[in-house]
Amino acid sequence: MIKPLKNIEDLIPYVPGKPVEELERELGVGNAVKLASNENPLGPSPKALEAIRSSLNTSNRYPDGGCFYLKERLGDHLGLSPETLIIGNGSNEVIEIIARTYMNHEHEAIFGNHAFIVYPLVTKAIGAKSVISPMPGLKNDLDDIASRVTSSTRIIFLANPNNPTGTIFEKEEFESFLEKIPDDIIILVDEAYFEYVDDSHYPDTLGYHEIRDTLITVRTFSKIFGLAGLRIGYAVASPGIVSYLNRVREPFNVSSVAQVAAMAALEDVEHVERSRVINSSGMSYITGQFDSMGLSYTPSSANFVLLDLKRDPIPVYESLLKKGVIVRPVGGYGLKTHLRVSIGLEQENKRFIEAFGEIIEQY
């Protein structure tokens, strides 16, 4: 068999969880609760569902390859020109397009040692070098990241909030960081969980694009908008950068169904606000239960919480599976004693806590 490039051969692929239905079949459980993938437990907006149904009759046609109407609607929503937007098949594709556009084997990318797993994957896939910054307190250390910049640095990946830790960096830190980074380096800020943040010190990076031409903000419709299964995300960047990204982007990369669903989801303010309220209430409940059990967790600004069991979490994870509750081990992120728990609906959160409480007493 012919072998691929060395950097591809050495890649460790992302391991997805099994479908809920398959786990139920294997384990003989019913009505499993999935708290593993940071999805919106409310599901899609009713307006988005209506738009999806209406769009199916034209599925024989190719989608709008430039996402013209979506970029118009999204631009209005964000107060931006459509020329500053690129739409992708999920924000993961947008991140990959940016990496492919601006890096090769001569370059370096910097990110935290507990950063979103896509950053090292795309960096290695194109043959660039990963430069790893430690994350004391499970937070991005912007001073340390700045100290690792070299003449080979091309992209700095920052998730805010960070997945899987849920931590954020604040305005003052970010503004100081911007002053230290040369203008010819891409600063990519991944704000997938932006809409969940309730912190006055959080830096909405859209406010910094006017002062830095090489800042890129990446967001998604997968989380609070509940469209993870349709795969649609976007980036905000200077028109010049967007023009280069569109040279790399595949034609018709976003389905017509995803485009109309995203436009409708933007209009459903009530659904977004209800999602925030459910997440805030669920976070308070789950972390309050962890506090009462004397457990260690990382305070989160997202829609999940990182629990540190201080020991191998796999027996607990597997015991939860047998009770029909699915959470996420995060050993692949260098967090060998942790589980990540997504916030669900009230009854889902309670089922997790009840099952977890029964299991933890045995360990």
N, C-alpha and C positions, 0 to 999 in steps of 0.2 A: 504494500500500500504506500502511495506517495505521502510523504509527511508535509505538514503545513510549515509556515514560517516558525522559527523558534519561539518567538513571543506568543504565538497562538498555541503552540503545543504546550507551553508552560501555563497557560491560563487555567484557572480553576473556575468552572462555570457556576453561575448563580443557581442555587438549588431551590426551586419553588416548592411550596407545600402541595400535598395531594389534594384533589378535589374533595370537598366536604362529603359528597355522596359516596366516594370510594372509601374514605375513612369510616363512615357509618357502616358500610358493608363489611369491611375488614374487621372492625371491632364489635360489631353487633350492637351498635347504639343508634338511637334515633334522635331527631331534632337537635343535632349538634349545634353548639354555639361557637362561631368563628370570631375570635378576638386576636387574630394573628397578622393581619395585613393593613391595619390602619385605615380601613374603609369607613365610609359614612354609614352607620347602622340604619339610618332612615331610608336609605336607598336614593334613587334619583328624584329630582323635583317632579311633581305631577305635570308641570308645564313642559318639562323636558320629555316625559313619557308621551305626552300628547303630540309633541313635535316629531318624535321618533316614529310613531304610528303613521303620521301623515306623510312622512318622507319615504316610506317603504315602497310606494307605488312607482317611484322613479329610480329604484335600485338597479335598473338595467343601464342607467347612464353613469358615466364616470363622474366622480365628484369634482367640484370646483377646485382646480389644482392650485389656485392662489388663495383660497379661503377668503375671497373678496368680502362677502357680506359679514362673515364672522369677524374679520379684522376691523371692519367699520364699526360693528357693534361693540367689540372689545375695546377699540380705541375710544369710543364714546364713554364706555364704562370706566376706563382708567384715566381719561383726559389726555390721551396721547394720539399722535398721528399714526395711521395704519402702516406707514413706512417704517415705523420702529418695531414692528411686530413680525415674528415668524411663528408659525403654528406647526406642531409636530404630532407624531403618533405617540402620544404621551410625552411628558417632559424628559423621559429617558432618551427618546430619539433626539430631542433638541440638544441635550447634553452631548450625545455622541456626535451630532453634526458639528457642534462647536469644536470639539476635540479634533475631529478629522480635518476641519478647516484650518486650524491654527497650530497643530503639533505634528511632528514626525519623530524619528528615532534620535534626532539631535537635541531634542527639547526635554524639559522637565516640567512636571506638574506637582504642585504642593497641596496637600490636604491632611486632615487630622487622622490619627491612628484609629479612631472609632467613627470615621466618616461614612457616609452613604456608600454602599458597596459598588455602585455603578462607577464612581470616580476611579478607583484602581482598575476596574475591568476595562474601561474605555482607554485609559492611559496605557495599560499593558498591551491591549489589542492593536494599538497603532505603533507600538515599539518605543514609546517615550518612557522616560525614567520617572518613577514615583518617588517623591521626597516626602517623608512622613514626619508630621509634627505631633508631639505628645499632646494629650488633652487632659491636663490636671483638672480634677473636679468634673471630668467628662464634658468639658467645654472647650471649644476652639480657643487656642491661645494665640491671639492675633499678633502679639509682639514676637512670639517665637516663630510664627509663620513668616513674618517680615524679615526676621534675621536669617532665614534659609534661602532667600532670593539670591540667585546668581545670574550671570549673563545668559544662562541656558533656560531660565524659567520662562515659560510661555503662558501658563494658566494657573491660577489659584482657585481651587474649588472650596466654597464655603456653603454649608447648609445652615439656614437660620429660620426656624429651629432645626437643630441637627437630628437626623435619624441615624441610629436608634436611641439617642440619649434624651431627646426632648429639650435640650438646653439651648439658650440663645446668647449671643453677644449683644452689647448695648450700643447706643448711638455714640457715646463718647469714645468707646473703644474703636468703633468702626471709622469714625472721622479721623482719629489719630492714625489708624492703619492706612487709610487712603493717602495720607501725606507721605508715607514711607515707601510706597510702591511705585516704581517707575511707570510712566504712562504707556510704555509699549508692552505691558503685561496685562493679559485679560484677567479681570477679577469676576468670576462667575459666582453669583449668590443664588442659591437654590432655595426658593421660598415656597416649597410645596405646601407647608402648613401655615402659611401667612395668615389666612383668615381665622385661624383659631387663637392667635396670640392676643392676649389682653394684658399688655404691659406698656406703660407710657414711655419707657426707656428703649423700646424696640425700634431699630432703624428700618423704616420702609425704604428700601433702596431705590425706589422709583424717584425719590426726591433728590438723588445724588447724580443722576445721569447728566444733568447740565454741566456739572463740574468735572466729570470724568468720562471721556469718550470711549474708554475700553472697559467700562462696567457693563455687565450683562446680568439681568434679573430673569430667573427662570421660575415659572409657576405652572400650576396644573389644574385640570378640572376633575382629577381623580379623587380628591379628598373631600373637602366640604361640599362640593357640587355633586358628589355621588356618581360620577361617570367613569369610574375606574375600568369597567369592562369595555368601554368604547375607545379607550386609549387616545386621549387628547390633552396636550399641554402647549405651552407657549413660552417664548422668550421676548424680553424687551431689550433692545440694543440700539445703537446709533444706526441711521439709515445706511451708512457705509458698511458696517459690519453685517447688517441684515442682508444687504445685496450679495456679499460673499457667501453667507450661509445658504442663501437660496441657490447658489451654484452647486452646492454639495447635496442639498435636499433632494430626495427622490421625487419624481412627478407623482401627483395623486396620492400623497402619503397620508392624508387624513380623509376618512370616509365621509360621504355625504351625511350619513346618519349621525356621526359624531359632531359634525359641524352644526347641524340644526339643533341638536340636543344642547350643545354648549351655548348657542345663542339664547335658547329658551331658559336655560339654567341661570344665565346672567340676570334675567328679568325677575326671577323668583326670589325676591328679597326675603319674603316670609320664610321660605324653606331654609335659606342660609342662616337666618337668625334663629330659627328653631333648632337647627343643627348645632349652633354655638351653645345654646342653652342646655341641650341634652348632653353635650360634651362636658361643659363646665360642671353640671350636676353630677354626672357619672365620675368625673375625675375626683371631685370632692368625696364622693362615696367610697371609691376604691382606695384612695390614699388614706382616707380616715380609717378604713378597715386595716390597712397595712400598719398604720400607726398603733392601733389597738393591739395588733399582734406583735408589735415590737420589731417590725421588719424594716430593712433598709431599702430605700428607693430614691431615684433621682427626680426632684421636682421638675415637672414638664410644662412647656408652653404649647404643646401640640395635642394630638388626640390619642395619645398612648402614654404609658408610663413604664419606665425601666426598673425592674425589681431585681435586687441583688440578694440571692439566697446564701451567699458566702460559701457555697459548695457546689458540687456538680448538680446542675439543674435538670438534667435529662430524666432522672427517675421521677421527679415531680411533673415534668412535661408529659411523660408517658402515662403517668397515673391520671393526669387531667384528661388526656385523650380517651382513656377507658371510661371516663365519666361524661364523655361527649363535649368536652371543652377544649378548644384549640387555641393555644397561645404560641409565641415564637421564641425558640432558643436563638441566641445571637452570638454564638461562639465564632461564627465567621467574621464578626466585627471585632474580634479580639476581646470579647467580653465573656469569659469562660464560666462565670458563675451567675449569669443573669438570664432573666426571661423578660421579653417585651410583651406587654398586655395592651391591646387596643381597647378604647372605651366603647362600650356597646350601649344598647337600650337598657332601661332600668332592670328589666327582668333578666337580661343576659348578664349584666354586671353582678346581680345577686346570685345567679346560678354559678358564676365563676367563683365568687367569694365562698359560697357554701361548699363547693367541691374542693377548693383550695384549702379551706379551713380543716376539712376532714383529712386531707392528705398530709398537710404540714404537721399535724399532731403525731404522725407516725415517723417523722424524720428528726 
